[in-house]
Every structure is written in C-alpha cells, then in structure tokens.
Amino acid sequence: MRKRILLACMVMPLAALAQQKFVLKGKIGTANAPAKVYLDRRHNGENWLDAAEVKNGEFTLTAPIDVPYLAMLMMDHEGKGDLVPGGDNDHRLLYLEPGVITITGADSVATASISGSTLNKEYDRYNLYISAYDSCMKYINRDYGAATQEQLKDTFFMKTLDARFRQAVMVREVLQKTFITGNPDSYFSVIALKELSVRNNMNLPVLEPMYNALSEKVRNSSFGKEFKATMDNEKRLAIGSPAPDFTQNDVNGKPVKLSDFRGKYVLLDFWASWCGPCRAESPYVLAAYEHFKQKNFSVLSVSLDKQGQKDAWLDAIQKDGVQAFTHVSDLKYWDNAAARQYGISAVPSNFLINPEGKIIARNLRGENLEKQLTTLIK
C-alpha cells in the first residue's frame, strides 16, 4: 500500500471494534490487465490509495481496520491512470468494515451489488430513501456544468438554478428528518443528523432532541459521540462568539490572516471549484461585494480544492468573476485546516464577521447576504 492524497473521503466511524481486517473481493465481468482497481480511503487521519490488478474480472484488497468508514472504489478499465471520480470514471462509495465484503457486477463497479456487509445494505437503504434529492442534484449540476458564459451572467438563469437547488435541499431535509424519526436504531440516522446539521446551521434546539431520541447503541457509537462533541463545540462558533483566527496562503503564496480584516465586515466563505452549488452562490456574493466594497466590506474565500488542482481553483475564480475577493487555500480538500477549525462538513458554508471579529451571521444564501449587510451598513 502507498499513501497518496487523492480523495479525502469523510471518515465515518460507527462502532468501537477490536483491530481486525477488511477483505474486499471483487468480480467485475471478465476484465484483465491493464485494468486496475483503486481504493481511496481515509483512516486514522491518513489518506491511503490501495491498488490491485484485475484478472478475469477478479481482484482482492485488504487492510487492517478498527472501525467502519466510508471509502471510494474506482476501476480503471483501460489502465489510463484516470483516478478522478466523476464523468466517465467508474467509481462508487462503500463502507469498509471487518470481515469479507464481496462486490459483483457485469461490467462496472458503479452498478455492482455488494454482499456480506450489513452496513452497506443499510447504506443502500438510506441512499434509496433520499434518492429524490440525489436525482434533483444530478440535473442541477448537469445544467450548471453545461451553461455558457452568457448564461452564467444571466440573472434569471442563475436565480432559476438557485431556486431548484433550494427546493432540492428542502426535499432532502424532509426525507432525512423522516428517516431519523423512523430509524432510531440505524447508524445512518446519526449520519443523516450530521448532514442535516449543516443545513440547519447546527441549530441545537432542533438537533439535540433528535439526537437524544436515537437509541443508546447509536449515541454511544464512536460516530455518535463525535457528533455529540460537535454539538458541544458549536458553542465556540455561536453567533456573538469571536471568530477563530487562522492563516493560509493566497493564490500567490502570500500568507493571509483572518485577523488582517479586523475593522471590517468580512464574509468568510468556504467553497470549492468542483462544487456546483458553491459556484451558483458566486453571483450573489459578488453582487453584495460590489454594493458594499466601498463601505467597509470584504470577502475572504477559502477553497477546499485538492493538491495538484490549483489550476481548477484559479480557473473558477476567473470564470465566476470574483478576482476581487481575497482567495486562500492549503489545497488539502476536506482536510483544509481552516475548514476543520470551523467544523465545515459541507460546502457552501459561510460566516459573516463584524469589525470587532465576532460572528454575527452564518450561512447567508442568495440575496440574504445583501439584505443582512443592508441592515448593518448604512
């Protein structure tokens, strides 16, 4: 095995287990060399890329494991070395857990079935439950990706896309709340709760009762305890709290501190070039910036782009017309130090900070940012 930062899959430990091994056995058609499979996973704070050759469609991947976690399985059918998930790349998410996990498909890992894993069976059930949201987002991202430069500058087009995104998010929230209520003994209820917390700005009066209604088994799992710690940590980022300071390099490698903006209103905006909903928010942030840039307002934009993909980050800045913002990143994807400091588990996410360096609003979407600034800046 060799370490490599490729895809920082979110680690989702679910139960404390003794050190064991997972064995992932695959049978995908009759593929042979140069075909290879890759397992991109993050375990105990480190990124791993495991590889195996495919012979007559069969392959085996194995490694020690203590708690179940999410990983990405990719199959390079022609040995081209194209390992970036998305597009025509054959890939799928799955949970690794102790024991033998078997994946079988006619010609693709993306459509293959998994057996020997109760966790992945439950994962499939959860994904099916919220599939209406995934279907909506697929077409939203498709339409955004296919948009021309003229369409991206068209206010009506962007507002329509934003309205579709908000509707999809609302559908997802309803489905997740229903799943959590009806499945208190499912590990994926606490995972749904974590996802839901992002859209609820960690609204503890809403989230804590839902968490407390989960079974003791789920609450006492390592992931349940982690979410409890996240709720406790939320007080540190509550409205009125001082915004934690950090330093990251800008596009030219120059260090920038959040505290450099003291004395101004600043939007601390977490995004990424690969995030369609983030890019759809750019026109609204830009409009607010243009309106208030002469009135003590700035934007500090933190990108969760990956190592080796700086060009994609810079290209997105140019295409979205947001060169006037201050852009920083350590190019560590979900391991971005500032994102971890601020508990970011999904993008877009943002914090509005006042001239005294205190958080005064969070996750202002669409026109809400400009409305909020209008009440603050006369």
C-alpha positions as CSV (number, residue, x, y, z in Angstrom):
1,M,0.0,0.0,0.0
2,R,1.1,3.5,-0.6
3,K,-0.1,6.8,0.8
4,R,-1.5,9.4,-1.6
5,I,-3.9,12.3,-1.2
6,L,-6.5,11.7,-3.9
7,L,-9.9,11.8,-2.4
8,A,-10.3,12.7,1.3
9,C,-13.5,10.7,1.9
10,M,-15.2,11.8,5.1
11,V,-14.3,9.2,7.8
12,M,-17.5,7.9,9.5
13,P,-16.6,5.6,12.4
14,L,-19.6,3.8,13.6
15,A,-18.6,1.5,16.5
16,A,-15.6,0.7,18.6
17,L,-14.2,-2.6,17.4
18,A,-11.0,-4.6,18.0
19,Q,-8.3,-4.3,15.4
20,Q,-9.3,-6.5,12.5
21,K,-9.1,-6.6,8.7
22,F,-11.5,-5.9,5.9
23,V,-11.2,-8.1,2.8
24,L,-12.8,-6.6,-0.3
25,K,-13.3,-9.3,-3.0
26,G,-14.5,-8.2,-6.4
27,K,-15.7,-9.8,-9.6
28,I,-16.4,-7.3,-12.4
29,G,-17.1,-9.1,-15.7
30,T,-14.1,-10.6,-17.3
31,A,-11.7,-7.6,-17.2
32,N,-8.0,-8.2,-17.4
33,A,-4.7,-6.2,-17.4
34,P,-4.1,-3.3,-17.9
35,A,-7.3,-2.9,-15.9
36,K,-6.8,-2.0,-12.2
37,V,-8.9,-1.1,-9.2
38,Y,-8.1,1.5,-6.6
39,L,-9.4,2.0,-3.1
40,D,-9.2,5.6,-2.0
41,R,-9.8,5.8,1.8
42,R,-9.0,7.9,4.8
43,H,-8.2,6.1,8.0
44,N,-6.9,7.3,11.4
45,G,-6.2,10.8,9.9
46,E,-4.2,9.5,6.9
47,N,-5.1,9.2,3.2
48,W,-4.4,5.8,1.5
49,L,-4.6,4.7,-2.1
50,D,-4.6,0.9,-2.4
51,A,-4.3,-0.7,-5.8
52,A,-4.9,-4.2,-7.2
53,E,-4.6,-5.8,-10.6
54,V,-7.7,-7.3,-12.2
55,K,-7.5,-10.8,-13.6
56,N,-10.5,-12.4,-15.3
57,G,-12.6,-9.7,-13.6
58,E,-11.4,-10.6,-10.1
59,F,-9.4,-8.6,-7.5
60,T,-8.8,-8.5,-3.8
61,L,-8.0,-5.6,-1.5
62,T,-7.3,-5.9,2.2
63,A,-6.0,-3.8,5.2
64,P,-6.4,-3.6,9.0
65,I,-9.5,-1.8,10.2
66,D,-10.7,-0.9,13.7
67,V,-14.0,1.0,12.9
68,P,-16.1,1.0,9.8
69,Y,-15.6,4.0,7.5
70,L,-16.5,5.3,4.0
71,A,-14.2,4.8,1.0
72,M,-14.2,5.2,-2.7
73,L,-13.7,2.2,-5.0
74,M,-12.6,3.1,-8.6
75,M,-11.9,0.9,-11.6
76,D,-9.6,2.0,-14.3
77,H,-10.7,-0.3,-17.1
78,E,-8.1,0.7,-19.7
79,G,-5.2,1.4,-17.4
80,K,-5.1,5.1,-18.2
81,G,-4.4,6.3,-14.7
82,D,-7.6,8.4,-14.7
83,L,-8.5,8.3,-11.0
84,V,-10.6,11.4,-10.6
85,P,-14.1,10.4,-9.6
86,G,-16.8,11.8,-11.9
87,G,-17.6,11.9,-15.5
88,D,-16.9,8.6,-17.2
89,N,-14.8,7.3,-14.3
90,D,-16.2,4.1,-12.9
91,H,-16.5,4.5,-9.2
92,R,-18.7,4.1,-6.2
93,L,-18.8,4.8,-2.4
94,L,-19.0,1.9,0.0
95,Y,-18.4,1.2,3.7
96,L,-15.4,-0.8,4.8
97,E,-15.9,-3.0,7.9
98,P,-14.2,-6.0,9.4
99,G,-14.8,-9.2,7.5
100,V,-15.2,-10.2,3.9
101,I,-17.1,-7.8,1.6
102,T,-18.0,-9.0,-1.9
103,I,-18.8,-6.8,-4.8
104,T,-20.1,-8.3,-8.1
105,G,-21.0,-6.6,-11.3
106,A,-21.4,-7.4,-15.0
107,D,-19.1,-4.6,-16.3
108,S,-18.9,-1.8,-13.7
109,V,-18.2,-1.1,-10.0
110,A,-20.7,1.8,-10.1
111,T,-23.6,-0.6,-10.7
112,A,-22.2,-3.6,-8.9
113,S,-24.0,-5.3,-6.0
114,I,-22.5,-5.8,-2.5
115,S,-22.9,-8.8,-0.3
116,G,-21.5,-9.9,3.0
117,S,-21.9,-6.5,4.6
118,T,-24.9,-5.5,6.7
119,L,-23.6,-1.9,6.9
120,N,-23.6,-1.5,3.1
121,K,-27.0,-3.0,2.9
122,E,-28.2,-0.3,5.3
123,Y,-26.3,2.3,3.4
124,D,-28.1,1.3,0.2
125,R,-31.4,1.6,2.0
126,Y,-30.6,5.0,3.3
127,N,-29.5,6.2,-0.2
128,L,-32.7,4.9,-1.7
129,Y,-34.7,6.8,0.9
130,I,-33.1,10.1,-0.1
131,S,-32.7,9.3,-3.8
132,A,-35.2,12.1,-4.8
133,Y,-32.6,14.7,-3.7
134,D,-29.7,13.0,-5.5
135,S,-31.8,12.9,-8.7
136,C,-32.5,16.6,-8.5
137,M,-28.9,17.5,-7.8
138,K,-27.7,15.4,-10.7
139,Y,-29.7,17.5,-13.2
140,I,-28.8,20.8,-11.4
141,N,-25.1,20.0,-11.6
142,R,-25.5,18.9,-15.2
143,D,-27.2,22.1,-16.2
144,Y,-24.7,24.3,-14.4
145,G,-21.8,22.4,-16.0
146,A,-23.3,22.8,-19.5
147,A,-24.1,26.5,-19.0
148,T,-22.4,29.0,-21.3
149,Q,-20.6,32.1,-20.1
150,E,-23.7,34.2,-21.2
151,Q,-26.0,32.0,-19.1
152,L,-23.7,32.3,-16.1
153,K,-24.0,36.0,-16.3
154,D,-27.8,35.8,-16.8
155,T,-29.5,36.7,-13.5
156,F,-32.7,34.9,-14.4
157,F,-30.8,31.7,-15.3
158,M,-28.8,31.8,-12.1
159,K,-31.9,32.5,-9.9
160,T,-33.8,29.7,-11.5
161,L,-30.8,27.3,-10.8
162,D,-30.6,28.6,-7.3
163,A,-34.4,28.1,-6.7
164,R,-34.1,24.5,-7.9
165,F,-31.1,23.9,-5.6
166,R,-33.1,25.3,-2.6
167,Q,-36.1,23.1,-3.5
168,A,-33.8,20.0,-3.6
169,V,-32.3,20.9,-0.2
170,M,-35.8,21.2,1.3
171,V,-36.7,17.8,-0.1
172,R,-33.5,16.3,1.4
173,E,-34.2,17.8,4.8
174,V,-37.7,16.4,4.9
175,L,-36.5,13.0,3.9
176,Q,-33.7,13.0,6.4
177,K,-35.9,14.1,9.3
178,T,-38.4,11.4,8.5
179,F,-35.6,8.8,8.3
180,I,-34.1,9.8,11.6
181,T,-37.5,9.7,13.3
182,G,-38.4,6.3,11.9
183,N,-35.0,4.7,12.3
184,P,-33.6,5.5,15.8
185,D,-31.5,2.3,15.8
186,S,-29.8,2.9,12.5
187,Y,-26.3,4.2,12.3
188,F,-27.3,6.2,9.2
189,S,-29.8,8.2,11.4
190,V,-26.8,9.8,13.1
191,I,-25.1,10.3,9.7
192,A,-28.3,11.9,8.4
193,L,-28.4,14.0,11.5
194,K,-24.8,15.2,10.8
195,E,-25.7,16.1,7.2
196,L,-28.9,17.8,8.4
197,S,-26.9,19.9,10.9
198,V,-25.1,21.6,8.0
199,R,-28.3,23.0,6.6
200,N,-29.7,23.9,10.0
201,N,-26.6,25.9,10.9
202,M,-26.1,23.5,13.9
203,N,-29.4,24.7,15.3
204,L,-29.1,22.9,18.7
205,P,-32.7,23.3,19.8
206,V,-33.7,21.4,16.7
207,L,-30.8,18.9,16.6
208,E,-30.4,17.9,20.2
209,P,-33.9,16.4,20.7
210,M,-33.4,14.4,17.5
211,Y,-30.1,13.2,18.7
212,N,-31.4,12.3,22.2
213,A,-34.2,10.2,20.6
214,L,-31.7,7.9,18.9
215,S,-31.0,4.5,20.5
216,E,-28.3,4.2,23.2
217,K,-26.4,2.0,20.9
218,V,-26.2,4.7,18.2
219,R,-25.5,7.5,20.6
220,N,-22.7,5.5,22.2
221,S,-21.1,4.6,18.9
222,S,-17.9,6.5,18.2
223,F,-19.6,8.5,15.5
224,G,-22.5,9.3,17.8
225,K,-20.0,10.5,20.4
226,E,-18.2,12.5,17.7
227,F,-21.5,14.3,16.8
228,K,-22.1,15.0,20.5
229,A,-18.7,16.6,20.7
230,T,-19.5,18.6,17.5
231,M,-22.7,19.9,19.2
232,D,-20.7,20.8,22.3
233,N,-18.1,22.6,20.1
234,E,-20.8,24.5,18.4
235,K,-20.9,26.9,21.3
236,R,-17.4,28.1,20.2
237,L,-18.8,29.2,16.8
238,A,-22.2,30.5,18.0
239,I,-23.5,33.9,17.0
240,G,-21.7,36.5,19.1
241,S,-18.5,34.4,19.6
242,P,-15.1,35.6,18.4
243,A,-14.2,34.1,15.0
244,P,-11.2,31.8,15.4
245,D,-8.2,33.2,13.7
246,F,-6.2,31.3,11.0
247,T,-3.6,31.8,8.4
248,Q,-3.5,30.4,4.8
249,N,-1.7,31.3,1.6
250,D,-3.4,33.3,-1.2
251,V,-3.1,32.4,-4.9
252,N,0.4,33.9,-5.0
253,G,1.6,32.0,-1.9
254,K,1.4,35.0,0.4
255,P,0.1,34.3,3.9
256,V,-3.2,35.9,4.8
257,K,-4.7,36.0,8.3
258,L,-8.4,36.3,9.1
259,S,-7.4,38.9,11.7
260,D,-6.0,41.0,8.9
261,F,-9.6,42.0,8.2
262,R,-10.2,43.3,11.7
263,G,-12.0,46.7,11.5
264,K,-14.2,45.5,8.5
265,Y,-17.2,43.4,7.9
266,V,-15.9,40.2,6.3
267,L,-17.7,37.2,4.8
268,L,-15.6,34.1,5.5
269,D,-16.8,31.9,2.6
270,F,-15.9,28.2,2.3
271,W,-16.3,26.8,-1.3
272,A,-14.6,24.8,-4.0
273,S,-14.3,24.9,-7.7
274,W,-15.8,21.4,-8.0
275,C,-18.9,22.4,-6.0
276,G,-21.9,23.4,-8.3
277,P,-24.0,24.9,-5.5
278,C,-21.0,27.0,-4.4
279,R,-20.5,28.4,-7.9
280,A,-24.2,29.1,-8.1
281,E,-23.8,31.3,-5.0
282,S,-21.0,33.3,-6.5
283,P,-23.2,35.9,-8.3
284,Y,-25.0,36.7,-5.0
285,V,-21.7,37.1,-3.1
286,L,-20.3,39.2,-5.9
287,A,-23.4,41.5,-6.0
288,A,-23.1,42.1,-2.3
289,Y,-19.4,42.8,-2.6
290,E,-19.9,45.3,-5.4
291,H,-22.6,47.1,-3.4
292,F,-20.7,47.3,-0.2
293,K,-17.0,47.2,-1.1
294,Q,-16.6,50.9,-0.5
295,K,-18.5,50.6,2.8
296,N,-16.1,48.5,4.9
297,F,-17.0,45.0,3.5
298,S,-14.6,42.3,2.2
299,V,-14.8,38.7,1.2
300,L,-12.2,36.1,2.4
301,S,-12.8,33.0,0.3
302,V,-11.4,29.6,1.4
303,S,-11.2,27.0,-1.2
304,L,-11.4,23.2,-0.4
305,D,-9.7,22.3,-3.7
306,K,-7.2,19.5,-3.9
307,Q,-3.4,19.3,-4.2
308,G,-2.5,19.2,-7.8
309,Q,-5.7,21.0,-8.9
310,K,-4.7,24.6,-8.2
311,D,-5.4,25.4,-11.9
312,A,-9.0,24.4,-11.5
313,W,-9.3,26.7,-8.4
314,L,-7.8,29.7,-10.3
315,D,-9.9,29.0,-13.4
316,A,-13.1,29.0,-11.3
317,I,-12.1,32.4,-9.8
318,Q,-11.7,33.8,-13.3
319,K,-14.9,32.3,-14.7
320,D,-17.0,33.4,-11.8
321,G,-15.6,36.9,-12.0
322,V,-14.6,37.0,-8.3
323,Q,-10.9,38.0,-8.7
324,A,-11.5,41.0,-6.3
325,F,-12.1,38.7,-3.4
326,T,-9.2,37.5,-1.2
327,H,-8.7,33.8,-2.1
328,V,-6.8,31.4,0.1
329,S,-6.3,27.6,0.3
330,D,-3.9,25.0,1.5
331,L,-5.2,22.7,-1.2
332,K,-5.9,19.8,1.2
333,Y,-9.6,19.2,0.2
334,W,-11.7,18.3,3.3
335,D,-8.5,18.4,5.4
336,N,-8.3,22.2,4.8
337,A,-7.0,23.4,8.2
338,A,-9.4,26.4,8.3
339,A,-12.4,24.3,7.3
340,R,-11.6,21.8,10.1
341,Q,-11.2,24.6,12.6
342,Y,-14.7,25.9,11.6
343,G,-16.3,22.4,11.6
344,I,-17.0,22.5,7.9
345,S,-18.5,19.3,6.7
346,A,-20.3,20.6,3.5
347,V,-19.9,23.5,1.2
348,P,-21.0,26.2,0.5
349,S,-20.8,27.4,4.1
350,N,-20.1,31.0,5.3
351,F,-19.7,33.2,8.4
352,L,-20.3,36.9,8.5
353,I,-17.9,38.6,10.9
354,N,-18.2,42.1,12.2
355,P,-15.4,44.7,12.6
356,E,-14.7,43.5,16.1
357,G,-14.0,40.0,14.9
358,K,-17.2,38.4,16.1
359,I,-19.5,36.0,14.2
360,I,-22.8,37.8,13.6
361,A,-24.5,35.5,11.0
362,R,-24.0,32.1,9.3
363,N,-24.8,30.5,6.0
364,L,-26.4,33.5,4.3
365,R,-27.6,32.2,1.0
366,G,-28.7,34.0,-2.1
367,E,-30.0,37.6,-1.6
368,N,-29.9,37.1,2.2
369,L,-26.3,38.2,2.4
370,E,-27.0,41.6,0.8
371,K,-30.2,42.0,2.9
372,Q,-28.2,41.4,6.1
373,L,-25.5,43.8,5.1
374,T,-28.1,46.4,4.3
375,T,-29.3,46.3,7.9
376,L,-25.8,46.6,9.2
377,I,-24.1,49.1,6.9
378,K,-25.8,52.4,6.4
